[in-house]
Amino acid sequence: MTCHKTFLLISMMLAVSVVNGVDFSVVDNTGDSAGGRRFREEVGGVSYATQSLRAATDFTWRLFHQTWSTYLHKTNNPSDRRSTPKISMVMENGNGVAYSSQDEIHFNVGHLAGVAGDVRREFTGVVYHEVVHSWQWNGAGQAPSGLVEGIAEFVRLKAGYAPGYWVGPGRGNRWDECYEVTMRFLDYCNDLRNGLVAELNKMMWSGYSNGFFVDLLGKDVNQLWREYEAKYGQ
């Protein structure tokens, strides 16, 4: 009975934090699963998870050139930042790795159970990726999903949480293939024009066009992809 009460208490662990007008909360619904134990014992539980939401938000704001002052005066330039009053995360025994829906992140601790090596680093990297979805623009639903996911991975890369299993530069079949393929391409483009990803994100606040790459780099995105492949001998 005592153990049952302990597991019930663990499953309802909740942390709430409010920073710069944004409410961050994490709830642990994992009970005594193997992934849940790794989350609490090796990652740091709800306390570290809440800290990671805050840190990922601050980093994304800086990378997207979205300062706190632009948030306060957002009506002057709606492309500066999305209005996101709360980001929450639910740790659960689910499927896959993680997904974000309406600024609520669902993280499957089963993924953590299978991580070899630094599980905290992997957890943090996934959190950074998912948090980006609460702050990025998606072209009012018109942008390729691969580009949206690629931008989130780009933030993870720049934060220093690139995992070893990502594909290397030059790999993939097309520029908007998704995740690390598109991220590597965006990193290449960002090297051609520093701050390109931040500019691209701002341009995507109300719509999307492949012509944005022409506006920013003077070249068609497919031409840029061919040059990117050629650089890495693909």
N, C-alpha and C positions, 0 to 999 in steps of 0.2 A: 504493500500500500504506500509505504514511504517513497519507494522508487517511482511508482506511478505518479505521485504528486510532484516529484522532482522533474520528471519528464514533461509533465503538463506545464509546469512553471517555465521550463526552458522553451517550450513551444510557443509561449506567449511573450517572450522577451521582446521589448520594444524600446527603441531610442528615438528621441525627437530633438531636433536642433533647428534653430532659426538664425540664419546669417544673412546680412544684407537684404532683408526682406523676403528671403526664400526659405521655406520650411522643408527640412530634410527629415525623413523618418525611415526607420528600418524595423521590420518585424521578422523574428525567427520562428518559422513554423515547421522546423525540420525534425523535432523530437530527437530520438536516439539513433538516427541513421548514421552510417559511416561518414557521409558527406557533411552532415550536421556537426559531427564531432570534430572533423577537420576544420570546419568553418570557425567553431568556437575556440579550439585548442591551438591551431596553427595560424589561422588568419587573424584572429582577435575578436571575433564575434560582432555583435551589433555596434559596439563602440567604434571599432576600427572601420566597419562598413559605413557608419554615419560620417566619420572623418573623411573617408574616401569620396563620398558623394560631394562633400564640401570642396575638397581639394580638386576633384575633377571639374566641378563647376568653375572654380576660380581659374584653373588652367585653360579651360575652354574659352572663357571670357577673354583672357589675355591673347590667346592664339587667334581668336576671331576679331580682335580689336574692339571688344565690347566692354568698355569700362563701366564702373558703377554710375558715373555721372551720365553716361549716355542712356543707361536704364532709367534714371530718374527723369530724364528729359526725352523719353522715347517718342512722345508725340511730335517732336521736331523732326525726327527722322525714323520712320517706322522700320527701316531695314536694319537698324542698329542691333536690336535684340528682341527675341521672342519674349512675350509676357508669360513667365512660368512661375507662379507663386509657390508651387510645391513639387518636390520630387520625392517619391517614396520607393522603397524597395522591399520586396517580399522574398525571403529565403525559403525555398520549398523543395520538396522531393518531387521533381517533375521530369520533363523530357528536354533533350537538347542541352544548350548552354544557358542562354538568357535571351529575353526579349523585352522590349519596352512598348507599353501601350498607354496612351494618354498620361504620360509622365509617371507611370508606375512601372518599375523594373521588376521582372520576375526572374529570379536567379535559381537555377537548378543545382543544388549542392551535389547531386550525383556526378556532375562534371568535376567537382573538386575531389571527389573520392578517387577518381582515376588519374589525377595529375601526379606525375613523377617529378620530384624536385621541389622547387619553391612554389608552394601553393598560394602563398600570400601575393606573390608577384602576379601569378596568373589571375587571381581574383581581382586584383586592383586594375589590371589591364582591361578585363571585361567590363568592370564598372565604368572606367573612363569611356570606353566605346559606347555603352548604353546611355550614359549621361549626356553625351553629345547630342543624341536624338531629342533631348528636351530643349536644346538651345539652337540647333541648326535650322535653316530654312530648307524646304523641300520643293521649292518652285510651285507652291500651291498645289502640290500633288502631281505636277507635270514632269519633274526631274526623274531621270532613270533611277530605279531603286539601287542599281549598282553604284551610281555616283554618290547617293546619299550614304550608303554603307561604307563606301571608300573614304569619304570625308571623315566619318567616325573613326575608321581605322587610322587615318592620317593623324588625327589628334592623339590616338593611343601611341603611335610611333613617336611623335614629337615629345610626348610625356616620358618616353624612355621605357615603355612597357611592351616592346615588340617581342613576341614569343619566338622561340627557335623553329617552330613548325611552319611559320609563314614562308611562302614562296619568295624566291629572290627576284631582284630587278630584271625586267625584260620578259618575264614569264606571262603566260596567259594568251587568250585568243582575241580579245578586243578590249578597248579602253574602259568600257563600262561593265566589265564582266562581274565585278563585285568584290567586296572585301579587300584582301591584301593585293590582288591584281590591280584594281583601280587605285588603291592607296599608293602603290609603287609608281604608277603613272603620274598621279597627282604630285608626288614628291619630286619627280623629274620636272614637272611643269613649274612647281614652286621654286625650284632651283633656277629656272629660266627667268622668273619674275618673283622676287621675294615678296611674300604676303599674298600670293595669288589665291590660295585657298580661302583666306579671309575675305578677299574681294569677291570671289566667286560665290561664297555663301551669302554675302550681302545682296548680290545681284539676284539671287534665287528667292528673295522674300515674297515676290508677287507672281512669279512665273519662271519659265525656263526655256532656254534655246541653246542649241549647240553653238550658235553664233557668239555666245559669251566668251568662248575660247578665242575666237577671232578678235573680239573687242580687247581682250586682255593680252594676247600674245601675237596677234596678227596672222594667225594660221588656223586652218580648219583642224578640228580635233582629230580627225582621221589621219591627216598629214602628220600631226604631232605624234600620234601613236606609231606610225611607220618610222619616224625618226627616232623615237624612243626604242623601238625594237632594234633598229639598226645600231644604235649606240651599244647595245648589249649583245650584239651578234646573233639576234634571233631571226 
